[in-house]
Amino acid sequence: MSIRLGSAPDSWGIWFASDPRQIEWPQFLDELAEAGYEWMELGPYGYLPTDVRILSSELEKRGLRAIGSFAQAPLENPEVWPSLERQLRRLGEVLAPLNARYVALIDEFYSDMLTGAAVAPRELDEDEWRRLIDTTYRAVEFVKKNFGLRLVFHPHADTHVETEEQVERFLSETDPSAISLCLDTGHYEYRGGDSVALYHRHPHRVEYLHLKTVDRAVRRQKVETENAPFAVAVAEGVFCEPHLGTVDFAALARELESAKYDGWVIVEQDMFPAPPGKALPIGKRTNAYFRNLGFTTRAGLTTSSP
């Protein structure tokens, strides 16, 4: 097993390119490095500098390295491609010069994450499901051809690929040689899935990992009983520190070892908002937790860097 461990802006309460409740990006980068991480995702486009020369310099002086970012769009919408292409292009123009590797593709929310109001049907019909898959294939080819990047599909809470049944269907109807998952353990368990069991069934479909976990009591009350909006559940602490939640990370580490996992894992604990000073000690404790389970924090120990 060879793992390069990193983190992401959402662990510091950063969800948007600009929001007064978020810390400024230099403080985020300083704290990420202080917490002991080397690898990182870039988070929402526009939060960090998009001038590659500036961003590269800021990362280098802190010993940080970018591995990827994310794109999100209503993949089942027949008119989505022009806007998704623009989104993927601007990401590629930043990620490729940084020698990053991944774009995680997420379907759009079916409900407003702040209010819970429906913005799309919760279930797709057959034509919409097929378009979601076709759009994913198209996005895979676009970032590969134009930027040499790998696109991985990210099942996400409050989207059309969130439950165990939906994820299994997505895997069964896509080509393993073309489409892999970014398995986010927290989002999968947000809807009651067992992320260790999913990885055990499909180790060769998971190319990239987001490690987070769910507070069982908060999930039961806010998600299952109250059907709270996603942002409300997050604010109430549905995602928690790794030793307190539903995911058996020691078992996951054994599965990764058995599968000889060779790649990156991004540690996350979604928080929004996160007052200044909250995220850094959590980041340090979380880093130590995963190191104690055998995860490494440094790059390129047994495999080449991207």
N, C-alpha and C positions, 0 to 999 in steps of 0.2 A: 504494500500500500504506500503510495506517495501522494501526499496531500499538501497543497498550498492553501493556507488559511487567510481569509480576509474578512472585511466587513464593508458596510455600506451606509450611505447617509440616513436611511430610514431608522437606523439604530440610534441616531442622534436627533430624531424627531423632525427630519427633513423630508417633506413630501412634495414640495412645490418649488418652482424656480425662484419665487420670491414670496415671502410671507413674514410679517413682523414678529410672529411667534417663533421663528427659526433663528438659530445662531448664524453669524456670518461665516462664509466659507473658509477664511483663513483659520478661524478658531476650530472649525470642524476638522480640517486637515491636521492642525497641530495636535488635537486630542486623539484623532485616529492613530497617529504615529505614537503618541505617548502611551496609548493603550496596548501597543506592542504589535500592531498589524503592519504588514508590508503590502499586501494586495488589497484592492478596493474596487468597488463599482462606483460609477460616476453619479448615479442618482438622477433626479429630474433634469432634463436638458435645460441649461441656462442657469442652474444654481452655481455650478463651478464655471470658471472662465471657459468660453468656447474657442478662444484663440489658442491654438495648439501650442504655440511657442510659450505663451504665458503659463498655461496649465502644465506643460511638461517641466518647465523650470520650477514651478511651485511643488510638484510632486517629487522631483529629483532632490531638492534640497531637504526634503523631509524623509527621504528613503522610501517613498511610496511608489507603487506601480499599479496601473489600471489594468483590469482584466475584462471589464465589460460594462454594459448599461442595459436599459430596457426600452422597448417600444410597446405602446398600447393603443388598440383601435378596435372598433366593432368589426371583427374579421368576417362576420356573416353578411355584412352589408355589401350589396353588389356594386356600390359606388365608392367604396372605401379606398380603392387602390391608389389613386393619385395622392391623397393626403398621407397614406401610409408610406408610399414611396418617398415623399419629401421627408418624412420623419426618419426613415431608415437612412436616407442619404446624408442628412445632417449628422446623424449619429456616426455613420461610417467615416465621415470626413474628420471627426475627432478621434474615434477609436483606432482607426488604422494607423495613423502616424504615431500613436502611442504604443504600437505593437500589442494592443489589446486583442482579445480573441472572441468574445461572446456578445451577442445581442439576445436577450430574453424577450420573447414575444408573448404578450398577454392580451387576451380578449378584453373588450370593454365591459365595464360594470353594467349589469341589468337594473341596478337601482342606484339612486343618488347616495354616495357614501356618507354624506352629512345628514340628510333628512330621511333616507330610506324610501323616498318616493320612487315608484317604478319609472324607469326611462326606456325599458325594452321588456318584451316578454321574458319570463324566467327560463322557459324551455324553448329550444329551437325546433322548427319543423325540419323535415328531411332535406329540403332544398337549402335551407340556411345552414344546416350542419355540414352539408357538402361544400358550401361556399367557404365556411370557416376553414375546412381542411385545405381546399384549393388555394385560398389566400395564404395559408401557412407555407405550402410548397412554393408559391411564387416569391414569398419573402425570403425563404431559405436560399433560393437561386439568386435573388437580387443581391443580397449582402455577400454571398460567396463570389459571384462574378465580378462585382464592382469593387469590393474591399477586402476580399480574402478572409471574411469573418464567418464564424459559425453562428447560425441562428438556432436557438433551442426554445421549445415551447414551454411556457410556464403556466400550469394550472393555478388558478387564483380564486380566492374567496369572492363570492358575489359576481362571478362571471359564468359563462355557459360551459366551462370545463372546470368543475370544482369538486364534484363528488367522486367517490370510488367508481361508480357505474360509468360516469362520463369520462373519467380518465382512462378506464379500461377500454371503453369503446374507441376513444381517440387513438390509443396505442394499437388496437386491433385493426384499425382502418387506415393506418399510415405505414409507410415503408421504413423499416428500421435503418436502412442504409442512408436514408435522407433526413429523417426527423427523429431527434432525441428530445428528452425532457430536461428542463431545469426543474428538478424536484424541490419544491419549497415545503419542507416538512411541516411548518406551522400552518400554511394555507391549506394543505391537505387535511390536517387534523382539525382545522377550524370547522369543517363540515363532518367531522366524525370519522375520518379515514385513519388508517394505521399506516404511517409512512414507512416503518421498518418492514412491515409485511409487503408493501408495494415494492420497495427496493428488492426484497428477497425474490419476488416473482419476476422482476424485470431489471436485473442489474445492468444489463447491456443496453437498456433504453435510457438510462440516466447518465448523461454526460457531464452534468453540472449540478451543484447542490446549493441550495439556500437552507441553512440550518436555523430554525427557530422553533419555539414550542408554545403550547397553549395551556393556560390555566383552566383546569377541568371545571372548577366551580363557576368561574366567570362565563365560560362557554355555555354551561348548562343554563345559567340565569339569563345572560344577555342575548346569546345567539339562539339557543333552542327554545327558551320560554318566552322571552320578550321580542324576539326577532328584531333586535336593535340594529340600526344602521351600522355599517362597518366601522366608520370613524368613531361612533359612540362606543362600540365594543372595544376598540383599541384604546380609547381614552380611559375606559374602565379597567384596563389591564388584562385583556384577553390573551395578549402575548406577554410572556413572563421570562424570567431568567431560566437557563436550560435545566438546572437541577430541580426546578419546581413544577415542571410541566408534564404533559402527557407523553412526550417522545422519550423512549428509552435509548438515549444516545450511546450508552455502552454497547447495547445490542446492535445499533446501527454501525458502530465502529467495527464490530466483529463481522458484520455483513460486508462492509467495505473492504476489510482485510481479506475475506474469503473470495471476493470478486476481483481482488488486486486493483482496486480503484486507483486511477492515476489521473489526478486532476485537481480542480479548485473547489473549495467550499467557502461560501460567503456566510458569515455569522450575522444574523439579524435579530433584532427585537423591535418590531414596529412600535413606535411611540409617536403620538401626535396629539397635542403639543408636548414638547419636552423642555421644561424650564432649564436655563443654563445651570450646569453643574450636575444634572441628573445622569447624563449618559456616560460620562467618562468613567466613573467608578464601576458602573455596570459593564462597560466595555472591558475594563481590566479584569474583572472577576470572570467574565465569560471567556475571555482569551485563556486565562489560567485553567478554567474548567476543561476546555477542549484540549489544551496541551496535556493536562493530566490524564486524559483518555487516549493519548497517543497521537493526537493531531499535531502537526507541525505549524509553526508560524512563519518560517522562513522559506524563501523561494529557491527552486532549482537544486534541491538536495540530491535527488536521484534521477530527475528527468530534466530535459532542456526547458528553458523559459520560452515563452512565445515571442 
